[in-house]
Amino acid sequence: MNPLRRFRPLLIVLAVALIASACGDDSGSPSGPVIASLADREFTQGELDSLLPDGDNTVPTRIASVVESWLAAQAVELEVADRGYPVTEEDRELATEQVNAQSSTRNDTEKQLLIDAVAISFAVGRWSEVAVEEAGEPDPPNYLCSNHLLVETEEEAADALQRFNDGEAFADLAMELSTGPSGPSGGDLGCAVEGQFVPEFEEAAYAASGGDVVGPVETSFGWHLIEVESVGPATAEIHPTAEPGDLARIAVTAQRAQFDVLVAELEREAGANFRDEAFVDESIGTLADDSLTVTAPGADDNG
């Protein structure tokens, strides 16, 4: 199964769920003054009190975070509806079944927000499947399969390189000379996605081709000779000796990263598109000019 089809809720929708996980008591009421709204949706003081356990309802940053998450979830629901993926009654019925089965200890306000969050996640899931298909397969990240030999001085590295050029096997030299932990295994570093080694090492290795030995290269660890087995995008064609399972996991990670980028862009655009329809009471905080970010009173003071 395509892992992207095993849909997970949006980060901001999860934030609403995390709000509810605090499990306030049952004394809260959905009534009271409206403290935030977006389009025709309203969030009241009573609902806020139901979500916050004792003590948190007096912490300005915690309150602002709850309200910001509520606004963000409403904006995402409206945004995906505008894109042709509204929350359906079937979504809400299924969400209600799931929440009721898993949230028996929550109060009514908590349950309703969780139901809303799960229902929104279903709509976003339908949108995301199409968005991912339209985006196409993501480019695989760069990948390096290599061995290295590590010594303390440039002269030692140069001498080792000369011995290699004279015909000695790189693995034998690494086992004899290398001070690194991979020395006993012939300098084997295996294969790694770009970013796993220090910049100086990777700059030299990624400028090489498969079969090259490059160096001496200085890093904070010492002086290296690098035997590049294969280098480039993480595909079986470029890296025939890499473990197929590792390449498959890298491909899945790239798909998830692409998905996260698409969702983050959805969230950003939802906030920007519905900012002008949002209201937050000044006692809760201040809305940013171009997003649904809520800053608690005094949070941006320098004093």
Secondary structure as UniProt FT lines:
FT   HELIX           3..5
FT   HELIX           11..20
FT   TURN            21..22
FT   TURN            26..27
FT   STRAND          34..38
FT   TURN            39..40
FT   STRAND          41..44
FT   HELIX           45..51
FT   TURN            54..55
FT   HELIX           56..58
FT   HELIX           60..82
FT   TURN            83..84
FT   HELIX           89..102
FT   TURN            104..105
FT   HELIX           108..135
FT   STRAND          142..151
FT   HELIX           154..165
FT   TURN            166..167
FT   HELIX           170..177
FT   TURN            181..182
FT   HELIX           183..185
FT   TURN            186..187
FT   STRAND          188..193
FT   TURN            194..195
FT   HELIX           199..206
FT   TURN            210..211
FT   STRAND          213..219
FT   TURN            220..221
FT   STRAND          222..233
FT   TURN            236..238
FT   TURN            240..241
FT   HELIX           244..274
FT   HELIX           275..277
FT   STRAND          278..280
FT   TURN            282..284
FT   STRAND          286..287
FT   STRAND          294..295
FT   TURN            297..300
//
